[in-house]
Amino acid sequence: MASLYNNSQLDNSGSNKAGTEGSYRFALVSLTSLFFMWGFITCLNDILIPHLKAVFSLNYTQAMLIQFCFFGAYFLVSIPAGRLVKKLGYQKGIVTGLIIASLGSALFYPAAEFETYGLFLGALFVLASGITILQVAANPYVNALGSSETASSRLNLTQAFNALGTTVAPYFGAVLILSVATEASSALAHSAEAEVVKLPYLLLSGLLAVLALVFAKLKLPVIQSHIDLNSGETVTYKGRTGALQSTHLVLGAVGIFVYVGAEVSIGSFLVNFLGESHIGGLKESEAAQLITYYWGGAMVGRFIGSAVMQKVAAGKVLAFNAAMAAILVAVAMLSSGDIAMWAILAVGLFNSIMFPTIFSLALRDLGPHTSQGSGVLCLAIVGGAILPLLQGITADAIGIQQAFFLPILCYAFILFYGVKGSRI
């Protein structure tokens, strides 16, 4: 028997508004640490790829298995994570995700000890499973902590701290992984190169464990409108019995798939692209530090986007950014030297608002189906596993520069979603 929700019961701000703004503000401030951490961890993959590619003598296709295992976890874990968060609530879901991510980081130690590429991939999968649960819990939580009109702006603001993590990570990785590995390869045995990842990931494991403890103790607001009070029954909201009956959510999932695929494809190839003799001819450690500009642009863009979307419709901003990103990738494909180098780095500025904007537009007006919708959207992050692998295969076949035509196709769909798809 279906349970029919009354729209008035589903005000995102809850029925009791006394003191709500203060508790929401505290929750948003607390959540920024999570967005920073998973941005930091995700971007470290861009450092791991050239490092493990050199250690294990991999081709581009084999190296892209790093992203395949990391983002493949989103495909396998997102739907169960959505059910978990629906059952436990946002806060307990966040704590669970942090614990699993801490365990995954710790597994890098035995992977380096045994010098086995498969163990590195397994550790990445466990780590990514924890990050997936964090994404499923934290993104809709931020979306719900205030009015629906400012949801895109709010999610962009917290995602700016995600971009801060991605900005810091390349420098951290360049100093603690790539530069140390360079010294090890010239002075020590081959095994020492694999071991340089032990300290960075043990530090991450400890930090994630501390965050899990902190979030277990915090008193965060409960979003009553997102709780399924009749979990054993089918819930009907605005004539829909599930999130997948909303066309704007389904198209949004495709948008997340192609966006993450494009962003990760570009980021994964940056070090090698900048090392090409006709582009920058840079050493790995030098190129890794330049990636800071790519992710730093995303951070700046999200702060700007958060302000702009207070005045301009989120769909219009999304379409403009997608068009600019496509143009810059095309310039990087068709040119060389500094022009190609800075064009590809500048894509980060226009990538900035895409993920949080698509996410918030897709979750619009889902009510009690929001957790399910978030799970679907996080499942679509598997684009970060599939498209970089396709680009790796293409790069092996026709060259790294020509392979960048794949992200251009992705941005074309995002432009469509901003102009029309999000409104269907």
C-alpha positions, 0 to 999 in steps of 0.5 A: 500500500502506498503512502502519500506525502503532503507537500507541506510536510516536505519543506526542506527547512523543516516544520520547526524553524526556531534556531534552524538557521544557526544549526544549519550554518554550523552543519555547513561549516562542519561539512566543508572539512569533508568536501576538502578531504575527498577532493584532496584524496581524489586528486592524489590519483593524478599523482599516483598514475604517473608514479605507479606507471613508472614503478610498474612500467605500465602503458596508458591503458594499464595506468588508467586502471587506477581511475577505473578501480577508484571510480568503479566503486561509485558504480558498485557502492552508490545504490547500497550507499543510498539505502544505507544513508536512508536507513541510518540518516546523513550523519551516521552515513558520513561517519561510516564513509569516513571509517571505510575511507580510513581503512582503504588509506591504511591498506596502501601500506601492505600494497607498498610492502608487497610491491603489487599493483593489484593490491594498490588497486584493491586499496583504492577500491576500498578507499573510494567505497568510503568516499562514495558513501560520503558523497551520497550522504553529504551532497544531498545534506548540503542541498537540504540545509536551506531553501531550494532556490539557493541550493546550487549556490550553497552546494557550489560554496561547499564544493569550493572547499572540495576544490581547495583540497584538489588544489593542495593535493598536487603539491603535496603529492609532488613533494612527498611522492614524485620528488622522493620517488625520483631520488629513490630511483636514482639512489636506491632499489626499485622497491623503494619507489613503491614504498614512498606512498606509505607515509602520505596514505598513513597520514590520510588514514589517521586524519580520516579516523579523527574526522570519523570520531569528530562527526560521531560526536557532533549534533547535526540537524535532522532533515525530517522531510527526507526521512521515509517514515514508512520504509516498508511501503512505497512512498508516492510524492507528487505522483512519483513513486521513485526518483528515476521517474523524474526525467531531470534526474535521469538526464542529470545522472548522464550529466554527472557521468560525462562531467566526472569522466571529462574532469578525471580524463583531463586531470589524469593525463595532465602530468604526461601531457605537460611532459610532452616535448612539444607542449612543456617538456616538464619533469613529472614533479614540475608538471605535478605542481602545475596541476595546482593551477587546474584545480585552483581554477576550479576552487576560484570558479566555485567561489565566483559561481556561488555568488553569480548564481544568487543572481543568474539562473544555475542552468545558464551558468552551467551552459556557459561554462560547458561551452568555454571548457569545450573551446579551451580543450579544442585549443589545447588539441590544436596548438602546442607550447605555452598556448596548449599548456595554459589552455588545458590548465584553464579548463579547471576554472570552467569545470568549477561549478559543473558537478555541484550545479548538475547535482543540485538541479537533478535533485530538485523537488525529489522530497523523500526520494532524495536519498535514492536520487543521490545514490543514482547521481553518485552511481553516475560518477562511474564516468570517472572510471570508464571515460579515462580508460577509453581515453587511455586506449585512444591515447595509446592508439592515436596519441595523448593530444588527439585523445582529448576529443572525448572531453569535448563531447562530454561538455556538449552534453552538459551544455544541453543539460544546462539549456534544456535538460534540467528543465524537463 
